[in-house]
Amino acid sequence: MLHHIQRALLAILSAATLSAAPPVYRAVYYVPDQAAQPSGITEGSPGLFYIQANGTFILSVTVSGTGTTVAAFQDPPYLIESRVISGPNHLIYSSVTSAGPNGKGQANVFSVGPTPGGQESYPPQALLPYLTQNLPNGTFLASLGVYSDDSSALGIVDTSGKVTSLYQFPQGDLPNSVLYGGDGNYYGAANTRGAPGYVYQLTQAGSFTKLGTVPFPGIGLVLQASDGNFYGTTPVIGGAYAGSVFKLTPAGQYTVLHTFGNRQTGVIDALLEGSDGKLYGVTEGQTFFSLTTSGQYKLAYQEKNGHEGVCPCSMIQGSDGIFYGTAAGGGLTGAGEVFALDLGLPRPAPKAQHFVPESGVVGTKIRIWGYNLLSASVQFNGVASTAVTNSGPNYVYATVPEGATTGPITITTPGGTVATKANFTVQ
């Protein structure tokens, strides 16, 4: 009996030791001087990331530290405006602006491949799109700048670069973020000059609703967590307003979860939900933090200012569970870096939310959309597909195999297994 107790105690101590493993921070890639101030990051394939740098470059960076310029624009007149987003066609998309006729600006959506020489710009548009995420139907969600009257809108961008407006904001309202919700509607934050910001819903049918106001001007990042609630940030404004993370329920109940202070160290650059259900972020005080959805704050890691990178920073969680991001300054070159921060989190679990077509014969190619889908294998009602490819972390293509029958589609990644709620019908 004593031996059993000792073994149990050792197991507990061992687990505690593992959970208390110190964070590991490393510089993945030091950005060269000509590509200074990196921002935005997405994972195109396992261990391969894309970033924007110096407003004119798109770089691919491997997890082992090899950087390659895959797109470049001349400045002036061009400036990359949008973050990089993976498309359904194995390409990465963004947008660039330039001075147009009579001094009026114009925008071009462009795409790049994983190697140099694949850059393609699409026809100029009168609406400037800031791409925010890809969508189940293969298009992109975007906030839009309207050149004609300096107003803002929400819209959709297709893979040929065409921009379509869905909703026009009142003059003076500025959308800061927009996302695709779990219910198929669009959500985001907007700020009104001289008034509190608000979180909104735009339905697929075009109905616009303010879900709740935030008693601070200048709402920042907003995300919808797995609990269905919205989490966002408020900025530092002079000495009057402190940076904070807030929670807003779909019913409009507003709660401040944590306040970071009203100095530069309180400016929050990134906020996301980690694979353990906690919120993670980084401030311009070079502080990485975790925050439970009930407001329990923990310092996750403190950068050594200048030596490991200087914020503003962007950050995502990679398919291996490690956080990857960009620091706009500091590092070995002083021009910024791509970093990795391992906090010992599990790999993100896959989420499969939509697939098209909904039915087909053996040999039909199916597109599955969701989250955390890199390195996927796919089964149709228990029968494995032998032809499976990824297009970034949100799209999986699988061919209906011989022997498949009507039933759910199951997707397995190194982070776990998920089955679609809807059945695929084998004809």
C-alpha positions in Angstrom: 0.0 0.0 0.0 2.8 2.4 0.9 4.5 1.8 -2.5 1.2 2.7 -4.2 1.0 5.9 -2.3 4.6 6.8 -3.0 4.1 6.1 -6.7 1.0 8.3 -6.7 2.9 11.1 -5.0 5.8 10.8 -7.4 3.3 11.0 -10.3 1.8 14.2 -8.9 5.1 15.8 -8.3 6.2 14.8 -11.8 3.1 16.4 -13.3 3.6 19.5 -11.2 7.2 19.8 -12.4 6.1 19.4 -16.0 3.4 22.0 -15.7 5.8 24.4 -14.1 8.3 24.2 -16.9 9.7 27.7 -17.6 8.7 29.5 -20.7 11.2 29.3 -23.6 11.6 32.3 -25.8 13.8 32.4 -28.9 14.4 34.6 -31.9 13.4 32.6 -35.0 14.5 35.2 -37.6 16.1 38.6 -37.4 14.6 40.9 -40.0 17.2 42.7 -42.2 17.3 46.5 -42.2 15.6 47.0 -45.5 12.6 45.0 -44.3 12.3 46.7 -40.9 9.2 46.8 -38.6 7.6 43.4 -39.3 3.9 43.1 -38.5 1.2 40.5 -38.8 1.8 36.8 -39.1 0.0 33.7 -40.4 1.0 30.1 -40.7 0.7 28.9 -44.3 1.9 25.3 -43.7 3.4 23.6 -40.7 6.4 25.6 -39.6 6.2 28.1 -42.5 5.0 31.6 -41.6 4.2 34.8 -43.6 4.8 38.3 -42.4 4.6 41.9 -43.7 7.7 44.1 -43.3 8.5 47.8 -44.0 5.1 48.3 -45.6 6.4 47.0 -48.9 7.6 43.4 -48.4 5.9 40.0 -47.7 8.4 37.5 -46.3 8.1 33.8 -45.7 9.9 32.6 -42.6 10.6 28.9 -41.7 10.6 27.8 -38.1 14.3 27.0 -38.5 15.0 30.7 -39.3 15.2 31.0 -43.1 13.6 34.1 -44.5 12.6 34.7 -48.1 11.1 37.7 -49.8 8.0 36.5 -51.7 6.5 39.9 -52.6 8.0 43.4 -52.9 6.5 46.8 -53.9 8.2 50.1 -54.6 7.7 52.8 -52.1 6.6 55.4 -53.2 3.9 55.0 -54.5 2.9 51.6 -52.9 2.2 50.7 -49.3 0.9 47.3 -48.0 -2.1 48.0 -45.9 -3.6 44.7 -44.9 -2.5 41.8 -42.8 -1.6 38.5 -44.6 -4.4 35.9 -44.9 -4.3 32.4 -46.3 -6.6 31.7 -49.2 -8.4 28.6 -50.4 -6.1 28.2 -53.3 -2.7 27.7 -51.6 -1.9 31.4 -51.9 -1.5 34.2 -49.3 -3.5 37.4 -49.8 -3.1 41.1 -48.7 -3.8 44.6 -50.2 -1.6 47.5 -51.3 -2.5 51.2 -51.8 -1.0 53.7 -54.3 -1.6 57.2 -55.4 -4.2 57.2 -58.2 -5.3 59.7 -60.8 -6.0 63.3 -59.7 -4.4 62.5 -56.3 -7.1 60.0 -55.4 -6.0 56.7 -53.9 -6.6 53.3 -55.2 -6.1 49.8 -53.8 -5.1 46.5 -55.3 -5.6 43.1 -53.7 -2.6 40.9 -54.4 -1.6 37.3 -53.7 1.8 35.5 -53.3 2.9 31.9 -53.3 5.4 30.1 -51.1 8.3 30.9 -53.4 9.5 34.2 -55.1 8.0 34.9 -58.5 4.4 34.1 -57.6 3.3 37.7 -56.9 0.1 38.7 -58.7 -1.8 42.0 -58.3 -5.5 42.1 -59.2 -7.5 45.0 -60.8 -7.6 48.3 -58.8 -10.5 48.9 -56.5 -12.2 52.1 -55.3 -12.6 50.5 -51.8 -9.5 49.8 -49.7 -9.9 46.4 -48.0 -8.2 45.5 -44.8 -8.5 41.7 -44.8 -9.3 40.2 -41.5 -10.0 36.5 -42.1 -11.0 33.9 -44.7 -14.5 32.6 -44.9 -16.2 29.2 -45.5 -17.1 30.0 -49.1 -13.5 30.8 -50.1 -13.7 34.6 -49.9 -12.3 37.1 -47.3 -14.0 39.2 -44.7 -12.7 42.8 -44.6 -13.2 46.3 -43.2 -13.2 48.8 -46.0 -12.0 52.4 -46.5 -14.2 54.4 -48.9 -12.0 56.8 -50.8 -14.9 58.9 -52.1 -15.9 60.3 -48.8 -13.4 59.0 -46.3 -16.0 56.8 -44.6 -15.8 53.1 -43.7 -17.7 49.9 -44.6 -17.7 46.1 -44.2 -17.3 43.9 -47.1 -16.2 40.7 -48.9 -13.2 40.2 -51.1 -12.9 37.3 -53.5 -9.8 35.6 -54.8 -9.8 37.7 -57.9 -9.5 40.8 -55.9 -13.1 42.1 -56.3 -14.3 44.0 -53.3 -18.1 44.1 -52.5 -19.5 46.3 -49.7 -22.0 44.7 -47.3 -22.6 47.6 -44.9 -21.8 51.3 -44.8 -21.0 52.8 -41.4 -22.3 56.3 -40.6 -19.8 59.0 -41.2 -17.4 59.2 -38.3 -17.7 55.6 -37.2 -14.5 53.6 -37.7 -14.5 49.8 -37.6 -11.4 48.4 -35.9 -11.9 44.7 -36.3 -14.4 42.3 -37.8 -14.8 38.5 -37.5 -16.9 35.7 -38.6 -19.0 34.4 -35.7 -19.8 30.8 -34.8 -23.4 31.4 -35.8 -22.5 32.6 -39.3 -23.0 36.3 -38.7 -20.3 39.0 -38.6 -19.1 40.7 -35.5 -16.7 43.5 -34.7 -15.8 46.6 -32.8 -16.2 50.2 -34.1 -15.3 53.6 -32.6 -17.2 56.8 -32.9 -15.3 60.1 -32.8 -15.8 61.7 -29.4 -18.1 58.9 -28.1 -17.7 55.4 -26.5 -16.9 52.5 -28.8 -19.3 49.6 -29.5 -19.4 46.0 -30.5 -21.8 45.1 -33.3 -23.4 42.3 -35.2 -24.1 42.2 -38.9 -26.3 39.3 -40.0 -26.0 37.5 -43.3 -29.3 39.2 -44.3 -27.7 42.7 -43.7 -29.3 43.6 -40.4 -27.0 45.7 -38.2 -27.2 45.7 -34.4 -25.1 47.3 -31.7 -24.7 44.6 -29.1 -23.2 46.8 -26.4 -21.1 49.9 -25.8 -17.8 50.1 -24.1 -17.4 53.1 -21.8 -14.1 54.1 -23.4 -13.2 55.6 -26.7 -11.1 53.6 -29.0 -12.0 49.8 -28.7 -9.2 47.7 -30.0 -8.9 44.0 -30.8 -12.1 41.9 -30.4 -12.4 38.1 -30.6 -15.1 35.6 -29.9 -13.9 32.9 -27.6 -15.1 29.3 -27.5 -17.5 30.2 -24.7 -19.4 32.4 -27.1 -18.5 35.7 -25.4 -16.6 38.5 -26.9 -13.3 39.8 -25.5 -11.5 43.0 -26.5 -9.1 45.7 -25.5 -9.3 49.3 -24.7 -6.4 51.7 -25.5 -4.2 54.0 -23.5 -5.4 57.6 -24.2 -3.2 60.2 -22.6 -3.3 59.8 -18.8 -7.1 59.5 -18.8 -7.8 56.0 -20.0 -5.9 52.8 -19.1 -5.4 49.8 -21.4 -7.6 46.9 -20.4 -9.2 43.6 -21.5 -12.9 43.5 -21.3 -15.6 40.8 -21.7 -18.9 41.4 -23.5 -21.7 38.8 -23.6 -23.9 38.5 -26.6 -26.7 40.0 -24.4 -24.5 43.1 -23.9 -23.2 42.6 -20.4 -19.9 44.4 -20.1 -17.1 43.5 -17.6 -13.5 44.7 -17.3 -11.3 41.6 -16.7 -8.0 43.3 -16.2 -6.5 46.8 -16.3 -2.9 47.2 -17.4 -2.4 50.9 -16.6 -2.4 54.2 -18.5 1.3 54.3 -19.6 2.8 52.9 -22.8 3.4 49.6 -20.9 -0.4 49.2 -20.8 -0.9 49.2 -24.6 -2.1 45.8 -25.7 -0.9 44.7 -29.1 -2.3 41.2 -29.4 -5.1 39.2 -27.8 -6.1 35.6 -28.7 -7.5 32.5 -27.2 -5.0 29.7 -26.5 -5.5 26.0 -26.9 -6.1 25.7 -23.1 -9.1 28.1 -23.2 -7.2 31.1 -21.6 -6.7 34.4 -23.3 -3.1 35.3 -24.2 -1.6 38.6 -25.3 1.4 40.9 -25.3 1.7 44.6 -24.3 4.1 47.3 -25.5 5.8 46.8 -22.1 7.2 43.6 -23.7 5.0 41.6 -21.3 3.3 38.4 -22.4 0.4 37.5 -20.2 -2.4 34.9 -19.8 -5.9 35.8 -18.6 -8.7 33.5 -17.7 -12.2 34.3 -18.9 -13.0 35.1 -15.3 -10.2 37.7 -15.1 -7.3 35.8 -13.4 -4.1 37.5 -14.7 -0.7 35.8 -14.9 2.6 37.1 -16.2 3.7 34.5 -18.8 7.0 36.0 -19.9 8.8 39.3 -19.8 11.0 40.2 -22.8 14.4 41.7 -22.2 13.8 45.0 -23.9 15.8 45.4 -27.1 17.7 42.2 -26.9 14.7 40.0 -27.7 12.6 42.4 -29.7 10.7 45.6 -29.1 6.9 45.9 -29.5 4.5 46.8 -31.2 4.0 43.0 -31.6 1.7 40.6 -33.4 1.1 37.0 -32.3 -0.6 33.7 -33.2 -0.5 30.2 -31.8 1.1 27.8 -34.2 0.0 24.3 -35.1 2.6 23.0 -32.7 1.1 24.9 -29.8 3.9 27.4 -29.6 3.2 31.2 -29.9 4.8 32.9 -32.9 4.9 36.6 -33.5 6.7 39.7 -34.8 8.4 42.4 -32.8 8.6 45.6 -34.8 12.0 46.7 -33.4 15.0 45.4 -31.5 16.7 42.1 -32.0 20.1 41.5 -33.4 19.7 44.0 -36.3 17.6 46.5 -34.4 15.0 46.2 -37.3 12.8 43.6 -35.5 12.4 39.9 -35.4 10.1 36.9 -35.7 10.0 35.1 -32.3 8.7 31.9 -30.8 7.4 31.6 -27.2 6.8 28.1 -25.9 4.6 28.1 -22.8 4.0 24.4 -22.8 0.5 24.6 -24.2 -1.0 21.6 -26.1 -1.4 21.7 -29.9 -4.7 23.5 -30.9 -7.6 21.2 -31.4 -9.2 21.2 -34.9 -12.5 22.8 -35.5 -14.4 21.9 -38.6 -17.5 24.1 -39.2 -18.4 23.9 -42.9 -17.9 21.8 -46.0 -18.9 22.0 -49.6 -20.4 20.4 -51.6 -22.7 18.7 -49.1 -23.1 15.6 -51.3 -21.3 13.9 -54.2 -20.1 10.6 -55.8 -16.9 8.8 -55.0 -14.0 10.9 -56.4 -15.6 14.3 -55.5 -13.3 16.8 -54.0 -14.6 18.3 -50.8 -13.5 21.6 -49.2 -13.7 21.7 -45.4 -13.4 25.0 -43.6 -12.6 25.6 -39.9 -9.7 26.3 -37.6 -6.4 24.5 -36.7 -6.7 22.1 -39.6 -3.0 21.8 -40.7 -1.6 18.3 -41.1 -5.1 16.8 -41.4 -6.2 13.3 -42.3 -9.9 12.9 -43.3 -12.4 10.1 -43.0 -15.8 9.9 -44.6 -18.0 8.0 -42.2 -15.0 6.0 -41.1 -13.4 5.5 -44.5 -10.1 7.3 -45.0 -9.5 9.6 -47.9 -6.1 9.0 -49.6 -6.1 12.5 -51.2 -5.9 15.2 -48.6 -4.3 18.6 -48.9 -4.3 21.8 -46.8 -4.5 25.4 -47.9 -3.4 27.2 -44.7 -4.8 26.4 -41.3 -8.5 27.0 -42.3 -9.0 24.9 -45.5 -8.7 21.1 -46.1 -9.5 19.4 -49.4 -10.3 15.7 -49.3 -11.5 13.4 -52.1 -14.4 11.0 -51.3 -12.8 7.5 -51.2 -14.1 4.2 -52.5 -16.3 2.5 -49.9 -17.4 5.8 -48.3 -21.0 5.9 -47.1 -23.3 8.7 -45.9 -22.2 10.1 -42.5 -20.1 12.7 -40.8 -16.6 13.8 -42.0 -13.9 13.2 -39.4 -10.8 15.4 -39.4 -7.7 14.4 -37.3 -4.7 16.6 -36.8 -1.8 16.3 -34.3 -4.1 18.4 -32.0 -7.0 16.0 -31.9 -10.0 14.8 -33.8 -13.3 16.5 -34.7 -16.4 15.3 -36.6 -18.7 17.5 -38.6 -22.2 18.0 -37.2 -23.7 17.6 -40.6 -23.5 14.4 -42.7 -21.9 14.2 -46.1 -24.3 12.4 -48.5 -22.6 9.8 -50.8 -24.6 9.6 -54.0 
